[in-house]
Amino acid sequence: MDTSNTAIYCPLCGADNHCAVARGGDIGDCWCASTPIDRAALAAVPPAARGTSCLCPACGRGSETAGNQHCGDRNEG
């Protein structure tokens, strides 16, 4: 798996963040444009990732599994 473009991965769990903008699309086409984002999830984003990588839908919604390895750890073998 190519992990060189970190903008397409969630900074909390490592899953594909499904970000339309990171893939060259329009913000209006992104899942986050129509979904409320959990404030606690935003606060948990590491400072180095702020403004450079979006949350995945599960973490963005504040799902109970968000941030857990089974949420989609990209380092899984």
C-alpha positions as a printed NumPy array, in Angstrom:
array([[  0.   ,   0.   ,   0.   ],
       [  1.303,   3.462,  -0.899],
       [  1.27 ,   5.594,   2.251],
       [  3.288,   8.517,   0.879],
       [  0.245,  10.824,   0.622],
       [ -0.648,  11.186,   4.299],
       [ -3.441,  13.678,   3.466],
       [ -5.691,  10.752,   2.509],
       [ -5.408,   9.073,   5.923],
       [ -7.162,   9.907,   9.161],
       [ -4.691,  11.299,  11.714],
       [ -6.508,   9.515,  14.551],
       [ -6.931,   5.953,  13.303],
       [ -4.976,   5.757,  10.038],
       [ -7.977,   4.736,   7.913],
       [ -8.702,   6.208,   4.492],
       [-10.396,   9.507,   5.309],
       [-12.414,   9.596,   2.061],
       [-11.454,  13.258,   1.615],
       [-12.567,  14.558,  -1.78 ],
       [-10.255,  17.571,  -1.527],
       [ -7.164,  15.447,  -0.828],
       [ -7.973,  13.569,  -4.027],
       [ -8.308,  16.737,  -6.101],
       [-12.082,  17.091,  -5.781],
       [-14.351,  19.839,  -4.542],
       [-15.162,  20.399,  -0.869],
       [-18.854,  20.116,  -1.728],
       [-18.248,  16.507,  -2.76 ],
       [-16.61 ,  15.58 ,   0.541],
       [-18.468,  13.585,   3.201],
       [-17.681,  16.259,   5.801],
       [-19.623,  18.935,   3.924],
       [-22.899,  17.351,   5.017],
       [-21.931,  15.706,   8.311],
       [-21.525,  17.378,  11.722],
       [-17.969,  16.858,  13.007],
       [-17.458,  15.875,  16.64 ],
       [-15.605,  18.638,  18.527],
       [-13.746,  16.147,  20.716],
       [-12.453,  14.376,  17.613],
       [-11.172,  17.66 ,  16.186],
       [ -9.466,  18.454,  19.481],
       [ -7.748,  15.048,  19.409],
       [ -6.029,  15.704,  16.051],
       [ -2.275,  15.984,  16.676],
       [ -0.967,  19.533,  16.105],
       [  1.301,  18.384,  13.259],
       [ -1.698,  17.005,  11.344],
       [ -3.979,  20.022,  11.766],
       [ -4.742,  21.634,   8.453],
       [ -3.   ,  18.864,   6.515],
       [ -5.087,  15.711,   7.041],
       [ -8.815,  15.16 ,   7.517],
       [-10.617,  12.792,   9.846],
       [-12.274,   9.663,   8.48 ],
       [-16.087,   9.526,   8.699],
       [-16.044,   7.27 ,  11.789],
       [-13.674,   9.495,  13.748],
       [-15.354,  12.651,  12.47 ],
       [-18.718,  11.482,  13.778],
       [-17.162,  10.567,  17.117],
       [-18.015,   6.883,  16.715],
       [-17.254,   4.702,  19.708],
       [-14.689,   2.807,  17.639],
       [-13.005,   5.968,  16.36 ],
       [ -9.296,   6.093,  16.98 ],
       [ -9.155,   2.366,  17.74 ],
       [ -6.975,   0.047,  15.717],
       [ -9.944,  -1.824,  14.223],
       [-11.304,   1.469,  12.905],
       [ -8.861,   1.068,  10.024],
       [ -5.206,   1.122,  11.033],
       [ -3.267,   1.559,   7.782],
       [ -0.212,  -0.072,   9.349],
       [ -2.025,  -3.366,   9.743],
       [ -0.42 ,  -6.231,   7.861]])
